[in-house]
Amino acid sequence: MSGWQKAAIFVSGSVIGSLALAFLGVIGLYVLRPELVAQWTTGGPDALAVRPDIADPAKTLTTGTASTPVVAAPPASREGAASYSSAVRIAAPTVVNLYVTRVASEPVLGGFLDDPFGEFAPFYRRRVEQSLGSGVILDPSGQIVTNHHVIDDAAVIRVQLADGRSAEAEIVGRDPDTDLAVLKIDLPDLPSIRLGRSDTLSVGDVVLAIGNPIGLSQTVTQGIVSATGRDQLGIATFENFIQTDAPINLGNSGGALINTRGELVGVNTAIIAKSLGVEGIGFAIPVNLVRGVVNEIVTRGKVLRGWIGISTETIDEARASSAGFDRPVVRVTRISVGSPAQRAGLLSGDIILGIDNKVPRSSREAQLRIAGTPPGQTISIEVQRRNQRGTISIRVEEAPQKVQSR
């Protein structure tokens, strides 16, 4: 075989080998990355040259006169996200932290050396206590609503705003029967919360609690309205609570319960003791009640209520049916000594069937009807005592102010 024939065979083998390797490469590429082969075959010879642009999702692939967007993660966006940040932004600046200082006296017994004959007479020492709470600014003039139990027996009340400013507060008035109190601070340019309506709340509505739990200021928790009109909890004389599962902790008392529009719908007040193993049950005073109490305190310095001196309880339908009633009824459980009810002849155990010809269906309804009667007027109470029924007229008096512990 001549030299040129050998050279021809060598070149032919090289070409065939190269074509075979190229064919195998294309087959492998199609198996591993078919989208590249499709783009190469449809986008022209310049298509693969711009593939590095896939690292930049803002760029597009350009093929002739058409532009095809590269598949990439969408830009960050909050549109459509379930967020209540706007409500918090509106309401949070109006929620304040309360730092309450109390001075308590406690008896201390002397030791043997102080009284060797054993006649230990106690002496008293003063102790300073600190506690936390929250409040809500209602008016740019500096009116703040909080719980009465937060500021009861306080020697000094310091208010700290969300913007860092602080001031000492004075007590404008208080109403232990609803566990509400009004404070006043003197600072310029104060924010104030928008008042909503608690009578339009429905079970399942989303609510947010804002306060100062365990000193963690401006803490926001979220939940729903679990129930409305809760009473007979032993928290206050007049109870009409909103029940919520929005977490309320020590220091939240007096803070804001708001709706998703940032409006005040309640004042956070209490939780069921966690020592009982209960979670997700908290209570707030509805804003409709708060509005009326605050107006009375600001205009009169106190809340004027009717009083006849009775305690009552609701007998539910199941128990009432055994006594021959076809509906829940209200029973008198206690009569205050020297009260209008005692002087008129009302007795503990009497069943209240009507108050001024209106049927009370719960203890709360009966107490609110009596409290809403102006002092000096006479109310008629229809009662059943054993198997007898009758009507007792009672002259309503002004409810006595509870003695403050301070």
C-alpha positions, 0 to 999 in steps of 0.5 A: 500500500502506498503512502498516500493510500495510508494517509487517506485511510488515516484521515477517513478514520479520523473524520468518522471517529470525530463524527461518531463522538459528536453524535454520541455527544448530542445524544448524551446532551439530549438525554441529560439537558433536552431543553438546551437541544430544543433551544439550540434547534429553534433559536439559531446559532446565537441562542446558546451564546446567551445562556449565561443570562439564566443567572440573571432572572431580570434578563431575557433570551433574545432570538431574532425579533422575539424575546422569551423570558427566562424561567426564574423565581418571581420578584419578592412581593407582599401583595396578597399575603395574609398580613395585619401589619397595617392594623398594627401600624395604626394602633401600636403607637397608641398602646402604652406600657404602665410601670406601677409602684406600690408601697405595702405594709406587712406585719412582722412578729418580733423574736424571743429577744425582743419579747422574752415573755412571749407576748409577741406584738406585731410591728409593720414594715413597708415594702415597695412592689413593682408591677407591669400593665398596659394602657391605650391612649384614647385622646390627644389630650392624654386620656388613657384607659386601663384596668382598675386592677392594674393601677389599684393601690398605686403610689406612682404610675409611670407611662412609657410610649411606643416612641420612647417618651415617658411621663407620670400619670394621674388617676382621673377616675376608676370603676371597680365594678367594670375593672376600668380606670382612666389616667391622664398624662401631659405630653405633646403630639400624642397619638390616639386610637380609633374606636370600633364597635364591639356589638358587630363582632362575630365569633371567628373574627380575627383580633390582635392583642397589643400590650406589654407582657412580662416586660416585652413592650409592644408585643402583638399576638393574633387570634379570633373572637371565641365568644361574646357576652361572657359573664359570671366569671367572678372578675368584675361585678358587671361582666360582658366579656369578649372571649378570645384565643389571642394570647394574653399574658401577665402585663397585657392587662389594660392593653388593646384588643383591635380588629384588622382595621386597627380599631379598638374593640376591647380592653384586655383584662384577664386569662384563665389560670394556666395552672388549671391546664387551660390554654387559649382563653382570654377575656377583654372588656368590649369597647361599647362598655368602655366608651360609656364608662370613660364618658361617665368618669370624665364628665362626673368623676365616677360612674353613676349606677342604680343599686338595690343591694342584691347578688344574682345568678342565672339558672339555666334552662336544664335546671330551671325546667326541673322547677317548672320553668320553660326558660332560664331564670334569675335567682337572688343569691345574696341580700346586702344588710340595710340595702333597699332590697332588704328593706322592701322584703326581697329574700335570698332564693327568690326567683326574679320573673320580671323587672318593670314588666321586662323578663331578664334572661340572665343575671347580667341582664338583670343587674344591668337593668337595675344599674341603668335605673336612675337613683331615686326611681322605683322599680317593680320586681316580680318574684316567685317564692316557693309556689307563690308569686308577687310584685315588690316595689324597691326604691333604687339608690346610688351604688356605693363607691367601693373603698379603695385599698390605698 
